Amino acid sequence: MNTHHGVINDFDKHFVEGGELKLETSFKDLVLQINQNEPSKQFAELYYIEAKEFLQTVKTIRESNLA
């Protein structure tokens, strides 16, 4: 199913639980922490940094899979 939650759950199932991507938490918890925190500059900055790190990790994995 191509809903927001469906995509998140599928990502966890195929990449995190499948062992291709190592995270300290589930992808779902990582993404949806935005719903669990009060909006603040500090949270926004941390969330942005984590998102950039996640994107770089995924790009690295993708590049290695294409090689």
Beta strands, then each sheet from edge to edge (+ up, - down):
end
